[in-house]
Amino acid sequence: MRPAPFQTTLGEVGGGITRKTVPFDYAFRFELTGQPDNVLKNVVTVSVEATYVAVAIGYGVIPRLSPIRFGFQPDFFGQFPTLREITLGDVIDALDDSQSAEALRFLREETGPEAALKNGLKLNPELAERALLGVPDDNPSAILEPSLLANLFQVVGTPPGQIQFLYALFDDGSGREFQNTPILNTAGLGTADGDRPFRYFAQPISFAPRSTIRMEVTEKSDFRGELHVTLIGYKALGEAGTPTARIRQSLRRPR
């Protein structure tokens, strides 16, 4: 849910002139490499039409690869096994021998099946119920048919709640820094799994037209994917010296 700006309709300013405010967000995108202490930078420029007021900051992440599903080739076992008969060694060998192009790319980039074991493996959610039918004691010898074995498991990515990074925000136009040292995301923002993924600023931050807002991110976990950080706020239209002020003045001229 989007935080509500402190002002969203009309605000009074000096001289009895009203200025309209409209919701607006500025977004930063970073490509996380999974290399701890790697520093990433991005900038956005405030448009010329109005001062921008940021009232909150939020973020989310997108894994680089979708969950990878894999299983056993038809000739992997001499005879079709039950789920209890499949060992961890079998699973590692199946991942290493996977014919899936996506899985092979993952293994090349992550240097082997050990990378999958760091984050975890689980049953393919689409097949888990059928595979587990043979686990209870009343049917311990139920074999897994080929259609189940081929895509029985899934590689689990880094959980969003475990992704960590440091972030720092700057106004390059005025030289302002908005923290004394980079802030850990779980301390300043919350987690990316939906548990407080944004926070309000203690005081709204104003950025003048044409200001350059810079954000720096320092990776602290091995997550690989996209990081999206958003400044949530509004534009205050009609400020003197901006295009919206000239339009307002022309509209107010007597006919």
N, C-alpha and C positions, 0 to 999 in steps of 0.2 A: 504494500500500500504506500502511495506517495505521501510524504509528509506535507502538511498544509503550510504554505508560506505565511509569514507573519502579516503580509499585506497582499491582497489579491484583487481588490477593487479600486477604490479611489482613496488617495491620501492627500491631506491638506499640507501645503508648503507655504513659505513666507509670501506675504502680499495677497493672501486670499485666493491664490491660483491653485486649482486642482490638477494633480498629475495622476494619470492612469497607470496602474501596474499590471503587468501580464506575466503569468507563470512562464519560466524558461529554464532549461537545464543545459549545462555544458558538460561534455563527456570526454574522458581520457581513456585510451585503449593501449594496453601493454601486452606484448608477446612474452610470456614467461618461459624461460629456457630450462628451468629445473636446476640451475646452478646457483647454490647459495652464495650470497654476497655480490651477485651480479647486479649492477645498478642500471636502471632504465629511466629515461627522461621523456617527457612529452609536454607540449605547450598548446594552449588555445588562446585565441585573441578575441577580446570582447568587441562586439560590433560597435560601429560609430553611432548607432541610433539612440543609445541610452546607457545610463549607468546600470551595471548588473549587481544585484544584491544576492549573495549566496546565504541561505539559511540552514542548509544541512548538507551532509555528504554521505554517499552510499556506494556500495560496490557489489560485484558479482563475478563469478568465474565460469569459464567454459573449458572443459577438458580438451586437449589437443586431439585425442583419439576417442572415438566412441568405444564402449565396452567391447572387448574382443572375445568372440565365442570360438571354442575349439573342442575337439574330441579325438576319437580314435579312428584310424583307418580300418577298413573291413578286415584286413589280414593282421591287425595288431595282436589280437588274441587268437589262440588256437580254437577256442570255443567261446561263445558269448558269455560274459561273466555276470554275476550279480553285483549290485552296487557295493556290497561289503567286500567283495573280492578285489576291487580296484585299489591299488596301493598308491601312496604319494609318489613313489618312483614312477609308476605308470603314468600318472598325471604329468609329471615333469617331462617324461619322454614324449608324451603326446603333444605337449606344448612346443617342445624342441623340433618335432617332426611335422608340425602343422603345415598343411598345404594352403592355408588361407593367406592370400596376398597381404591382407591387412595385418594379420598376426606376424608374418615374416618381416614386414616393414617395422613393426613394433620391436621385434627381437633385434633387428639390425641396429636400430637407434638406441635401444636400451642395453645392448651388449649381452643378451642372453635371457633364458627363462628365469634366471635368478631375480631379474627386475620385477617379474610378475609376482614372485613370492614375497617381495618386500611389501606390497600393498595388499595382496590377498587373492584368493580364488574362491569361487562359489559355483553352485549348480546354476545352469542356465535357467532363469526364472520361468521361461516359457515351457520348460520340460521338467522342472523340479518335481511337480506333483506326480507326474507319471513315473518318474524315476524312483521316487520314494515309496511307491505302492508295494515294492518288494522288500522293504526294510523291516516292517513289523514282524514279530515272532511267528505270527500265524501264516506267513508266506515268505520265509527266509530264502527260498531257492529260486525266486522269480528272476529270470534272466533279463538283461537289457537288450532290446532289439536294435538292429543297425541304425534305424532312424533316430534313436535316442543317443547312441554312442557317438555319432558323428559330430554332434554339437552339445555335448553333455555339460561342459563347463564354461565358465566366463571369467575373464581377468577383471579384477576389481581395481578401479583407479583410486588415486588419493582422495579420500573423503573431503568434501569442501570445507568441513569444519576443522580440518587439520592443516589447511593451507595457511602459511604465515609469510608476511612481508612487512617491511618498514615503509612508511610513506611520509612525505614532507611536501608542504604547499607553499608557494612563493608568489608574490606579485612583483614581476620583474620591472614593471613601470615605476613603482615607488620604492622598490628595494625591500619591501616588507617580507619578513618571514613569520609564519603563523605557528611556529613551535620552536622550542630551544634545541631540540634534537629530533631526528626522525621517530615516528610513533609506530609501535607495533599494531598491526591491524586488529588483532583480537582485543587489544587494550583500548583502542580508540574508535573502532567501528563495530566490533562484534564479529560474527562468523558468517561465511557465505552460504550456509545451509538454511538461511531464513531466520535465524535467531538474532534479532537486532542487527540487520545488515546495513543500517545507516544510523547516523546520530545528528542531532541539531547542534549547531555552533552555539557556544555560550552567548555570543553576540553576533548578529548578522554581519557579514563581511561585504563591504562595498568595493566594487572595481570600476574605475572610471572608463568611459568609452576609449577604445583602442588599447586598453591595458593588455599585457601579456601575462597570463596565468600559467605558471610552471608547476608541474608535479614530478617528483622523483620517487621511484620505487626501488627498494633493495630486496631482492629475493632472499628468503630464509628457509624455504622448503624445496623439495625436489619435484614439485608439481609443474607440469608442462601444459600450457594452454593459454587462453586469453583472459586477461584481467581487465574488467571494465569498472572505472571509477566515475561517479557522477556528482557534480555540484548541483544541488537542487535549490532553486530560488526564483527570482523574478526580475524583470526589467522595469525601471521607473521611467516612463515615457514623458516627453515634454520638457526635458531639462534644457536650460539655455545653452546655446551653442551646438545643439544636436539637430539632425534633420527633423526629428519629431517635434521639436519646438517651433521650427519654421512652419511646418504644416499647421500646427495649432494656431500660430499667429495669423496665418492667411485665412483660416476659417473664422477667426474672430473679427476680421475687418468689417466695418459697417458697409452695407450695400447702398 
